[in-house]
Amino acid sequence: MYAKLEMLIDGAWTQGTGKRREKVLNPANEQILGELPVAERADLDAALAAADAAQAAWAATLPKERGRILRKAADLMRERAEEIARQMTMEQGKPLAESKLEALGGADILEWYAEEGRRAYGRVIAPSVPTVLRAMMVKEPVGPVAAFTPWNFPVVTPVRKIGGALAAGCTLIIKPSEETPAGTIAIAQALQDAGLPKGVLNVVFGVPAEISEYLIASDIIKKISFTGSIPVGKHLTRLAAEGMKRVTMELGGHGPVIVFDDVDVEKVAAMSVGGKFRNAGQVCVSPTRFIVQDKLYGDFVDAFTAKAKALKVGDGLENGVQMGPLANARRLDAIDGLIRDAVESGAKLKTGGERIGNNGFFYAPTVLADVPKESRIMNEEPFGPVAPITRFESFDEAVHEANRLPFGLAGYAFTNSAETSAKIGGALKTGLVGLNSFVIAMPETPFGGVKESGYGSEGGIEGLDAYLSTKLVTQSGAV
């Protein structure tokens, strides 16, 4: 069964004060799963008031107690992982196995923050002024947070923001994607059941521009955390600047994958296909531009194409499905346009390039070879199941192509040379680098980009620090 779609405001589940509703569709069959309440200003005001009222008490709650609640919620998410995964696949489309891994991964993130929240240490600094007896740096919660998340990872992306904010002692209003609401509802329910005080976490849905502009303008909100597209991220950053509010921006990318000619081509092609078509390529850190050394180029293209053709595409709830549908009809049109432009520019279509069927948002895994650098797909984030492959000769040529775009989220390289590995790891201008691996996101590691891919990190100690303010306290003798 699908989730009951409600908002959480001041500890109570509610349909809100208005009558507006948004339909939630199953992308595998385009059937309506449910109707989602749209927050009106009265609902947002109630959420703001609740977050504000709960802030002082939550900040004063011992980190050990905050951690106990987060840990209990993590345990509940593990118990409910099957249900959470099924709902995620129904609303987002990814295969059930991927959904379950995400649900369990979300629990791991909550548990990690439960522990790390107890380690928001300050420090004592030796003063250089004789009249100052002691100088102390302490960390304090920044205050109520507004967070906004997209549809591609309905559990992991919201839980990074929820876990970091709550562990730091901040209250939170989160607006997840209206296309995939069930994941955040499940996280919130687990936290409610674990004993989270009312008002600490509030969940609202509605028109993104209406909600973001209203919340960011409020004096109650002290920090913004956003995951999504670069244009929207820039817009929200400008809004936040009006109030000099702290922001974390995890924006889009265009992940280069450099394949040197000293690797096992079959092994790297298999890893690359798995990384590329995970979640139908709808991943901000997805490998998106394969840059392959000349000597290996033909063999890599052949191996990659054969493995892409062999992928089983279908409803993510069916056994054996390796790639589900795209999340919405918009992605079908976007991918189609990028592929047509690439082929018209001279790229060779090796497989795919077309929609599968006419029910559901399925698109065939697509491989393009000899893709001109001028084509749109080599310059715009594709965010879908298409892999453009180009070639290079020298190390410097590969680095130049990898760093050519204004994006800097994730980059990857495959080589068996320790020297090349060390050099390329330093040369890639991205916030995340995977060497001989596509695994770059773990609860204990920072996650974030550079250049137009944003700034600030989620995950790791950096993800906790994002919700803490630094205060210096100096102490002198009696007066």
N, C-alpha and C positions, 0 to 999 in steps of 0.2 A: 504494500500500500504506500501511496505517496504521503508526504508530510501535510500536516494541517498548517496552512499558511496564515501566520499572524505576525504582528509586530510585538516587540517586548519593550515596554516603557514603564519605568519605575517599578520593576519587579512583577508586572502583570502582563499577560498575553492579551492582545487587543486587536480588534479589526479597525481601530482608529475612529476618528470623528466624522470622516467624510464618506462619500459613496463611490468614489472612483476606485476602479479595480483594473489590474493588468493580468492578462492570461499568461500562464506558464505552459510552454509546449514541450512535448517530447520530440527531440530532433530526429529520432529514428522513424517516426510515423506521423509526425505533425499533429498528433492528437493533443487535446487540452488536458493537462494534468490537474490544474487548479487555477483559482483566481487569487491574486495577491492584493492586499489592501495598499492604497496609496496614501502616504502621510500628507496631511494638511498642515498648515502653519500651527494650528492649535496642538497637533501631535508633536511637532518639532519643539514647540515651546515647552511642552510637558517633558520631553526627553532632556532638553537643556536644563530645566529646573531640577530634574531628578539627578542628573550627573553632577550638577553644582552642589546640591544638597548632600550628596553622598561622598563628595571628594574629601572633606576634612577627616571624616571617620575612617575612610578606606586608607588614606595616607598614614593615619595614625595606627592602623592595624599592624601588628607585628609581622615582619616578613615571613616568619615561620608559619603564622596562621594563614596568611595569603597563599603561601606555598601549599599548605594542607588542602585548601579548597581547589587549587589548580590541579594538584595531584589526584584528588578524588574525581574531579571532572575527567582527567585523562583516563583513569580506570573505567569510568562509565562509558567513555567513547570507545574504548577497546571492547567492552561488553556489547556495545551496540554497533560494532563495525560493519556487520553484515547488512543491517538495516540502512545505515548511513550510506554505504556503498551502493546499494540498490537504488536508493533515491537519487544519488548523484548521477548514476548512469542513466536513469530515466529522464532527468532534466538537462544533462550536459552531453551525454552520448558516449563518453569514453568506455572502453571495455570494463566489465565488472572487476576483473583482476586489478586493473589500474586504479579503479575507484577504491577498492579495499586497501590497497597499499597507501593511497592518499589519506583515507580515514585513520589508519593506524599511524601514519606519519604525523597527522595532526595531533594525535594523542601524545606522541613522543615530543612534539614541540611544546605542548602545555606542560608536560612533566619536566622538561629541561628548564623552562622558565620558572617553574615552581622551585627548583633548586637554585638557579642563578639569582633569583630575586633576593636571596639571603646574602648575596655577596656584592651588594651595591656599596662597596667600601669607599670611604674617604681616605685622607692621609694627614699626618702631622708634618708640618714643614718647619725646618729650622729657620727662625727669623734672622734677618741681617741688621735689624734696627735694635739697639740696646734696650729701648723702652718697651718693646714688644716681647712679652714672656712666651707667647705661644701663637702659632698660626695654624689654623685647621681648615682643610678643604672638606666639605661635606656634600653629599648628593641628596637632592630632594625631588619628589615627583613634580613634573612640570605642570600638572593640572589636567582638567578635562580635555579629552582628545576627540577629534572627529576623524573617522577613517572611512575610506572608500575602496571597494575591491571589485574586480572584474569577474567574468563568468567562467574562465578557463580552468581555474582550480578552486572549486567552491568551498573546500575545507582548509587546505594548506595556506592559502593567501589570507583569508580572514583570521585564522588562528595565530599566525605570526604577529599580527597587529594586536589581537586580543591578549595573547599571552604576554607580549612585551609590556603593554600598557598596564595590565592588571598586576603583573609581578612587580612593576616599578612603583605601584601605589597610585596610579591614575585611574579615573573613571573614563568611560568611553561611550561614544555614540558611533555605531558603525552602520553604514549603508552598503550592503552587498549588492551584487547585480540582481536585477529583477528577473533575469532569465534563469538564474540558478540560486534560489533563496534557501533551499532545504538544508544545505550544508551549514550555514551560519545559524539557522534555527536549531539544528542539532547540537552545535557547540554551546549555544546559549542555554538550551535545555539541560545539557550536562552540567553546566556551571550552576544553574538554578538548583538542580537536584543535589549538587555538592555543597550547597549552603551559601552561595554568593549573596551578599546583602543587596537589597533592592536599590535600584538606581545606579549601581556600579557599572553594569553593562546594559546598554539600550540598543535595540535593533530596529531600524526603520527602513521602509522601502518607498519608492515613488519616482518622480521625475528627477533624473540625476542633476540637471542644472538648477532646478528649484531648491533641492535639498542642499547641495554643496554650497551654493551662494548664500543661503540663509544661515547655515551652520557656521561657515567660515567667518561671516560678518559678526557673529555674536561675540560679545566680550567674555562670555563664559568659556569659550573654546580657546585653549592655549597652544595647541599643536595640531597639525594636519598630517595625516599619513595616507598616501594615495598609491595605488598600483593600477597602471593602465597606459593609455596611449600618450605619446609625447605632446601632441597639441593640447589635449585636455590637461596634462600635467603642468604645462606652461601657464595655462589659464588659471588653474587653481593656485599656482605659486604667486601669480600676480595678485590674486584676491587675498592670499595670506599676507603678502607684503604690506597691504594697507594697515594691518594691525601688528606688523612686525612679529608674526607668529612663526614658530619653528615648523619646518616641514621635512618630511621624508618622502622622496619621490623615486619610486621604482617603475621606470618607464620602458619603452620598447627597445628592441635590439635588432641585430641582423648578423647572427653569430657565424663568423668564419670558421671553417674547419680546414686546416692545412694538413695534407697527407704527404709525408716525405716518402721517397722511393725505397727506403730500407725496411719497410714493414711487411707483414703477412697480409696480402691484399684481400684474401677471403675473410680473414678474421676482422680486419678493419671495416670492410664493406658490411659485414653482418652487424657489427656494433653501430655503424653509421645509420643503417636502415632502422634499427631499433630506436636510436635516438631521434632520428628525423621524423618518423611517423608515430611516435608516442603522442597520444592525445590528438591524433590527426594533424600534427604539426602546430597545434594551437598552444604554443608554449613560448613565453617571452625569451627564454634562454635556448630555444630550439636551434640545432645546427641548421643554418640556412644557406650558406654559400660554401660549397665544397671546392677547395683549391688544391689540385692534385699535381704532383710532380710528373713531368713529361714521361719518364721511363715507365711509370706505373699507370699512366692515365687511361689507356685503352682497357687494360685488365680491370681497373677499378670501375669504370663505367659499366662494363659488361656484368661484373659481379654484383654491383649495386642494383642494376636494372633487373637482373634475374631475381634477386631477393625481394625487391619491391613488388614485382609482378606476382610473387607467390603469397603475398600477404592476404589473409582472409578478412574481407571488409563486410560488416553487417551490424545488426543491432547488438549493442554492447552487452545485452542480457543473454545473448545466445552463447553456447559453449564454443570455444575455439576461435572466437572472433578476436582478431589482432588490432583492428582499427575500426572505430565507430564512425558515425556521421560527423559532419561539421556542426557547430553549435547552433547555427541559424542560417537563414536564407541569404543574409548579407554576405556571408563568407563564400558561398557558392559563386556569386557574381564577382566578388573581388578576385578570387583565385582564377576564375575563367579569364578575366581581363588581363591579369599578369601573364598567364600562359600564352594567350593570343599575341600579346605584344612581343614576348620573347621569340616566338616562332616567326613572326613577321620581321623581327630584327635579325634573324639568321640562326637561331638556336635549333638544335635537332631534338625533336620529341621522341624519346626512346620508349616510353610507356605512359599510359594514363592520358591526361589532358581532357577528361570528359566527366560529366556527372553520371552516377550510377543510378539507373531507375528514375522514376518520377514521384516516388513517395518517400519522404525523408530527405535529409540534406547530405546524401552520400556523394563523395567525390573520389575518383580513382587515384591511388598513389601514383604520383607523376614524377618522371625523371627527365630533365633537360640537359643535353650535352652541348659543349662549345657555345656557351651562352655569352653574347657580347656584353661588355661592361656597360654599355650605354642603355641596355634594356632596363625597363622599370623594375623587374624582379631582382636585378643586381644592385638596386639603389633604394628600394622600398621594402619594408618588412613584409614578407608574404603571409605569415601567420596561417599556414595551411599545409596540406600534404603534397608539397612540390619541392623537389631538390634540384637546383641549378648547379651544374658542375663545370668548372673551368680548369685550365692547366697553368703551370708555371715552370720556369727553368731554375732560377737561382733563389737562394734564401732571401735575399733582399727584395726580389720581385714578389715573393709570397707575402712578406711582411708589409710591403707597400699596399698590396691589394687588400690584405686583411684590415689594415688601419685606414683605408681610403675614406670610409664613410664617417659621418658625424656621430654614429652610434658607438657605444662602448659598454655593453652589458656583459656578454659572454663571448669567449673565443676558445677554440680547441686546436690541438695539434697532436699528430701521431708520428712517432719516430722511435727507433731502437737505439739511437745515438744519445748518450748521456750529455755530450757537449751540445748537440742541437737542441735537446730538450731544455737545457738550462738557458740557452740563448733565446729560444722562441718564447719561453715563459716570461722573460723580461721584456721582449720586444712587442708583445701584443698589448695594445692600449685598451684594455677592458677591465672592468671591476672583478670579473670572474674568469679564471683560466683553467681548463681541463687538459691535462697532458696524458695521453693514452687512455682517456676516460671521459665519459659524458656526465659523470656524477660530480656535481658542483654545489649541491644544496643539501645541507644537513642541519639539524637543530643547533649544533654547537658552532657553526661557521657563519661568518657574515655573508649577506646576500645583498648585492647592490651594484650599480654601474657608475660609469664616468661619462664625460662628454654629455651628449643630449639624452643619454639613457638614464639620467637622473643623478641624485646624490643622497647620501645617507645609506645606512644599512639596516636590514632586518636579519634576525638570527644572530647567534653568538653574543658575546658580551657587548658588542656594538649595538645590537638590537635592543638590549635593555637600556644602555646608556642614552639611546635616542629619546627615551621618555623621562630622563632625569636632568635636572638643572644643577649646575655647579655653583656652590656658595663658598666664599672665603670668610672665615671668622677669625679675627685677631683679638688677642687678650693681653692687656697690660696690667700693671699692679694697681693697688688701691688708690683712689683719688679723694 
